[in-house]
Amino acid sequence: MASPQSESSVDLKDPKFEQYDCLPCRLVGATAFTGLGVYAYWQSNIPRGTPFYRTRRLGILSLATGFVGAGLYRLIN
């Protein structure tokens, strides 16, 4: 059985370690947010006869834009 020091080559108490994020984690997060944005955009196609059509559509499109923006931000940072 190996000692705990030989298994861990990264100091978990290092402040820089908290800022580290692996590429697969960023890709999964970016894909999830972008997928939510695309789905919200797709759901924004509501019939014109519904009450408050413009307000609802604007709200849903704002959510879609926010989710896609969050996905791009997650990918970059």
Secondary structure, 3 states (H helix, E strand, C coil): CCCHHHHCCCCCCCHHHHHCCCHHHHHHHHHHHHHHHHHHHHHCCCCCCCCCHHHHHHHHHHHHHHHHHHHHHHHHC
